[in-house]
């Protein structure tokens, strides 16, 4: 997809693996990078997404679904989960015209992630759109601990999974209190979701510190994102 901000950029989709403590692949998050047309200049995704129109957001969402179509059999054969991040514009689309049923049937392995800054998240199940989404789809909180939300939505049971924020983890990893702090966090959230995923595992030192918590899955630069055409290398 092409977008024009100060310059023209094109989207590039990648698949970020999530592995358990045994190294087994559990799921893949669909990520988007934006690079300058005709250059290698990359603009941070978090700067681009808020500037997209609703139509552009929907086009990017459909691009992600098309990527899943190319490796759908891989997800099904290996019993993997796919994660796609969604915004209010995508939620509005999903909740209209029977789109939810159609997408569930096409991608039974798909779960949707929302960030802590999602509008209305602090209202939990009292936010009617989020409550409806949680009925139709498995929802995942993408960056728990980023500091933008209360625990209400987690306590209300809206999320099948919770992903601990990269910065949240890495900021505390060097502290002596890291282990008891993590136990306290997990004690708070594990009764309210099926699994907890930790992100930001970028080196073997941090990997060793988190293995004892037996997270449902882990993400980080230890397991780099790959393009769809290389996805089979993740299970070799």
ABEGO torsion letter per residue (X at the ends): XBBBBABBBBBBBBBBBBBBAAGBBABBBBBBBBBBBGBABBBBAAAAAAABBAAAAAAAAAAAAAAAAAAAAAAAAAGBBBBBBBBAAAAAAAABGGAAAAAAAABAABBBBBBAABBGAAAEAABAAAAAAAAABBBBBABBGAGABBAAAAAAGABABBBBBAAAAAAAAABAAAAAAAAAAAAAAAAABABBBBBGBABAAAAAAAAAAGBABBBEAABBBBBAAAAAAAAX
